[in-house]
Amino acid sequence: MADHYVYIVSDSIGETAEVVAKAALSQFSDGALETRRFHRVDDAARIGEIVAEAAAEKAVIFYTLVTPDLKSVMWAETAARDVTAVDVLSPCIDAIATGFRLAPGYEVGKLRQLDEDYFHRVSAVEFAVQYDDGKDPRGFRGADLVILGVSRTSKTPVSMYLANRGLRVANLPLVPEVPLPQVVAELPRRKLIGLTIRPGVLNEIRSERLRIMGAAACGTNYADPNRLLEELDYANKVYRRLGCRVLDVTNKAVEETAGNILEIYKEALHE
């Protein structure tokens, strides 16, 4: 059971406040910190109940309430009960309104509306699933990006992350014994990203994979140092032959790798 709670209160689903709260909580090593989400809060009485509960548990509230009336209720209730509360959204809305002299619409759930961008992302995710791990390379021509790399260089999670940003991404594992599909060589250089990694780190990742999955599932030489060097050398030769950009993913989180690839992709669009 947690010692301290952060309440997430929203008139929509509360994703924005929860992301901000978790980013803040990550700066504290105490594991006894926990979030509780209260979503679709749309009346004053419910806010009063939540604040009373927060006061009893000495919780902190992070909230995203769009309508001015509900924000006023939250402010009054938390002030009356001496509950610490953070209005996550209002400072950003106020800054834009003041800086650009624009009037906000105060529409609840605006961020989640099923608009054209949403459907574009869904399509991109479907594309990434369909052409994951080298499945049907013929479809690579429809990709915005094709990520190449040896096994365990985070090709799939990076592809899915980028797909959620709206990019149609395919990925292809590089194996010395498997010929490179001709379609890959025919793609524009700007569409290709090669991933590499330090051999020692790759050995650690694959050894852990072997421990979890078992040698029979991955192959007996899956983490063999000589085999790793052979695969990485092959991958580097492929990258040189294709003339593609190469990104070292050693000790990088998926989000960081994806961010680097996005930068490369945007630069390539302007070349």
Secondary structure as a PSIPRED ss2 file (coil, helix, strand):
# PSIPRED VFORMAT (PSIPRED V4.0)

   1 M C   1.000  0.000  0.000
   2 A C   1.000  0.000  0.000
   3 D C   1.000  0.000  0.000
   4 H E   0.000  0.000  1.000
   5 Y E   0.000  0.000  1.000
   6 V E   0.000  0.000  1.000
   7 Y E   0.000  0.000  1.000
   8 I E   0.000  0.000  1.000
   9 V E   0.000  0.000  1.000
  10 S E   0.000  0.000  1.000
  11 D C   1.000  0.000  0.000
  12 S C   1.000  0.000  0.000
  13 I C   1.000  0.000  0.000
  14 G C   1.000  0.000  0.000
  15 E H   0.000  1.000  0.000
  16 T H   0.000  1.000  0.000
  17 A H   0.000  1.000  0.000
  18 E H   0.000  1.000  0.000
  19 V H   0.000  1.000  0.000
  20 V H   0.000  1.000  0.000
  21 A H   0.000  1.000  0.000
  22 K H   0.000  1.000  0.000
  23 A H   0.000  1.000  0.000
  24 A H   0.000  1.000  0.000
  25 L H   0.000  1.000  0.000
  26 S C   1.000  0.000  0.000
  27 Q C   1.000  0.000  0.000
  28 F C   1.000  0.000  0.000
  29 S C   1.000  0.000  0.000
  30 D C   1.000  0.000  0.000
  31 G C   1.000  0.000  0.000
  32 A C   1.000  0.000  0.000
  33 L E   0.000  0.000  1.000
  34 E E   0.000  0.000  1.000
  35 T E   0.000  0.000  1.000
  36 R E   0.000  0.000  1.000
  37 R E   0.000  0.000  1.000
  38 F E   0.000  0.000  1.000
  39 H C   1.000  0.000  0.000
  40 R C   1.000  0.000  0.000
  41 V C   1.000  0.000  0.000
  42 D C   1.000  0.000  0.000
  43 D C   1.000  0.000  0.000
  44 A H   0.000  1.000  0.000
  45 A H   0.000  1.000  0.000
  46 R H   0.000  1.000  0.000
  47 I H   0.000  1.000  0.000
  48 G H   0.000  1.000  0.000
  49 E H   0.000  1.000  0.000
  50 I H   0.000  1.000  0.000
  51 V H   0.000  1.000  0.000
  52 A H   0.000  1.000  0.000
  53 E H   0.000  1.000  0.000
  54 A H   0.000  1.000  0.000
  55 A H   0.000  1.000  0.000
  56 A H   0.000  1.000  0.000
  57 E H   0.000  1.000  0.000
  58 K C   1.000  0.000  0.000
  59 A C   1.000  0.000  0.000
  60 V E   0.000  0.000  1.000
  61 I E   0.000  0.000  1.000
  62 F E   0.000  0.000  1.000
  63 Y E   0.000  0.000  1.000
  64 T E   0.000  0.000  1.000
  65 L C   1.000  0.000  0.000
  66 V C   1.000  0.000  0.000
  67 T C   1.000  0.000  0.000
  68 P H   0.000  1.000  0.000
  69 D H   0.000  1.000  0.000
  70 L H   0.000  1.000  0.000
  71 K H   0.000  1.000  0.000
  72 S H   0.000  1.000  0.000
  73 V H   0.000  1.000  0.000
  74 M H   0.000  1.000  0.000
  75 W H   0.000  1.000  0.000
  76 A H   0.000  1.000  0.000
  77 E H   0.000  1.000  0.000
  78 T H   0.000  1.000  0.000
  79 A H   0.000  1.000  0.000
  80 A H   0.000  1.000  0.000
  81 R C   1.000  0.000  0.000
  82 D C   1.000  0.000  0.000
  83 V C   1.000  0.000  0.000
  84 T C   1.000  0.000  0.000
  85 A E   0.000  0.000  1.000
  86 V E   0.000  0.000  1.000
  87 D E   0.000  0.000  1.000
  88 V C   1.000  0.000  0.000
  89 L C   1.000  0.000  0.000
  90 S H   0.000  1.000  0.000
  91 P H   0.000  1.000  0.000
  92 C H   0.000  1.000  0.000
  93 I H   0.000  1.000  0.000
  94 D H   0.000  1.000  0.000
  95 A H   0.000  1.000  0.000
  96 I H   0.000  1.000  0.000
  97 A H   0.000  1.000  0.000
  98 T H   0.000  1.000  0.000
  99 G H   0.000  1.000  0.000
 100 F H   0.000  1.000  0.000
 101 R C   1.000  0.000  0.000
 102 L C   1.000  0.000  0.000
 103 A C   1.000  0.000  0.000
 104 P C   1.000  0.000  0.000
 105 G C   1.000  0.000  0.000
 106 Y C   1.000  0.000  0.000
 107 E C   1.000  0.000  0.000
 108 V C   1.000  0.000  0.000
 109 G C   1.000  0.000  0.000
 110 K H   0.000  1.000  0.000
 111 L H   0.000  1.000  0.000
 112 R H   0.000  1.000  0.000
 113 Q C   1.000  0.000  0.000
 114 L C   1.000  0.000  0.000
 115 D C   1.000  0.000  0.000
 116 E H   0.000  1.000  0.000
 117 D H   0.000  1.000  0.000
 118 Y H   0.000  1.000  0.000
 119 F H   0.000  1.000  0.000
 120 H H   0.000  1.000  0.000
 121 R H   0.000  1.000  0.000
 122 V H   0.000  1.000  0.000
 123 S H   0.000  1.000  0.000
 124 A H   0.000  1.000  0.000
 125 V H   0.000  1.000  0.000
 126 E H   0.000  1.000  0.000
 127 F H   0.000  1.000  0.000
 128 A H   0.000  1.000  0.000
 129 V H   0.000  1.000  0.000
 130 Q H   0.000  1.000  0.000
 131 Y C   1.000  0.000  0.000
 132 D H   0.000  1.000  0.000
 133 D H   0.000  1.000  0.000
 134 G H   0.000  1.000  0.000
 135 K C   1.000  0.000  0.000
 136 D C   1.000  0.000  0.000
 137 P H   0.000  1.000  0.000
 138 R H   0.000  1.000  0.000
 139 G H   0.000  1.000  0.000
 140 F H   0.000  1.000  0.000
 141 R H   0.000  1.000  0.000
 142 G H   0.000  1.000  0.000
 143 A C   1.000  0.000  0.000
 144 D C   1.000  0.000  0.000
 145 L E   0.000  0.000  1.000
 146 V E   0.000  0.000  1.000
 147 I E   0.000  0.000  1.000
 148 L E   0.000  0.000  1.000
 149 G E   0.000  0.000  1.000
 150 V C   1.000  0.000  0.000
 151 S C   1.000  0.000  0.000
 152 R C   1.000  0.000  0.000
 153 T C   1.000  0.000  0.000
 154 S C   1.000  0.000  0.000
 155 K H   0.000  1.000  0.000
 156 T H   0.000  1.000  0.000
 157 P H   0.000  1.000  0.000
 158 V H   0.000  1.000  0.000
 159 S H   0.000  1.000  0.000
 160 M H   0.000  1.000  0.000
 161 Y H   0.000  1.000  0.000
 162 L H   0.000  1.000  0.000
 163 A H   0.000  1.000  0.000
 164 N C   1.000  0.000  0.000
 165 R C   1.000  0.000  0.000
 166 G C   1.000  0.000  0.000
 167 L C   1.000  0.000  0.000
 168 R C   1.000  0.000  0.000
 169 V E   0.000  0.000  1.000
 170 A E   0.000  0.000  1.000
 171 N E   0.000  0.000  1.000
 172 L E   0.000  0.000  1.000
 173 P E   0.000  0.000  1.000
 174 L C   1.000  0.000  0.000
 175 V C   1.000  0.000  0.000
 176 P C   1.000  0.000  0.000
 177 E C   1.000  0.000  0.000
 178 V C   1.000  0.000  0.000
 179 P C   1.000  0.000  0.000
 180 L C   1.000  0.000  0.000
 181 P C   1.000  0.000  0.000
 182 Q H   0.000  1.000  0.000
 183 V H   0.000  1.000  0.000
 184 V H   0.000  1.000  0.000
 185 A H   0.000  1.000  0.000
 186 E H   0.000  1.000  0.000
 187 L C   1.000  0.000  0.000
 188 P C   1.000  0.000  0.000
 189 R H   0.000  1.000  0.000
 190 R H   0.000  1.000  0.000
 191 K H   0.000  1.000  0.000
 192 L E   0.000  0.000  1.000
 193 I E   0.000  0.000  1.000
 194 G E   0.000  0.000  1.000
 195 L E   0.000  0.000  1.000
 196 T E   0.000  0.000  1.000
 197 I C   1.000  0.000  0.000
 198 R C   1.000  0.000  0.000
 199 P H   0.000  1.000  0.000
 200 G H   0.000  1.000  0.000
 201 V H   0.000  1.000  0.000
 202 L H   0.000  1.000  0.000
 203 N H   0.000  1.000  0.000
 204 E H   0.000  1.000  0.000
 205 I H   0.000  1.000  0.000
 206 R H   0.000  1.000  0.000
 207 S H   0.000  1.000  0.000
 208 E H   0.000  1.000  0.000
 209 R H   0.000  1.000  0.000
 210 L H   0.000  1.000  0.000
 211 R H   0.000  1.000  0.000
 212 I H   0.000  1.000  0.000
 213 M H   0.000  1.000  0.000
 214 G C   1.000  0.000  0.000
 215 A H   0.000  1.000  0.000
 216 A H   0.000  1.000  0.000
 217 A H   0.000  1.000  0.000
 218 C H   0.000  1.000  0.000
 219 G C   1.000  0.000  0.000
 220 T C   1.000  0.000  0.000
 221 N C   1.000  0.000  0.000
 222 Y C   1.000  0.000  0.000
 223 A C   1.000  0.000  0.000
 224 D C   1.000  0.000  0.000
 225 P H   0.000  1.000  0.000
 226 N H   0.000  1.000  0.000
 227 R H   0.000  1.000  0.000
 228 L H   0.000  1.000  0.000
 229 L H   0.000  1.000  0.000
 230 E H   0.000  1.000  0.000
 231 E H   0.000  1.000  0.000
 232 L H   0.000  1.000  0.000
 233 D H   0.000  1.000  0.000
 234 Y H   0.000  1.000  0.000
 235 A H   0.000  1.000  0.000
 236 N H   0.000  1.000  0.000
 237 K H   0.000  1.000  0.000
 238 V H   0.000  1.000  0.000
 239 Y H   0.000  1.000  0.000
 240 R H   0.000  1.000  0.000
 241 R H   0.000  1.000  0.000
 242 L H   0.000  1.000  0.000
 243 G C   1.000  0.000  0.000
 244 C C   1.000  0.000  0.000
 245 R E   0.000  0.000  1.000
 246 V E   0.000  0.000  1.000
 247 L E   0.000  0.000  1.000
 248 D E   0.000  0.000  1.000
 249 V C   1.000  0.000  0.000
 250 T C   1.000  0.000  0.000
 251 N C   1.000  0.000  0.000
 252 K C   1.000  0.000  0.000
 253 A C   1.000  0.000  0.000
 254 V H   0.000  1.000  0.000
 255 E H   0.000  1.000  0.000
 256 E H   0.000  1.000  0.000
 257 T H   0.000  1.000  0.000
 258 A H   0.000  1.000  0.000
 259 G H   0.000  1.000  0.000
 260 N H   0.000  1.000  0.000
 261 I H   0.000  1.000  0.000
 262 L H   0.000  1.000  0.000
 263 E H   0.000  1.000  0.000
 264 I H   0.000  1.000  0.000
 265 Y H   0.000  1.000  0.000
 266 K H   0.000  1.000  0.000
 267 E H   0.000  1.000  0.000
 268 A H   0.000  1.000  0.000
 269 L H   0.000  1.000  0.000
 270 H C   1.000  0.000  0.000
 271 E C   1.000  0.000  0.000
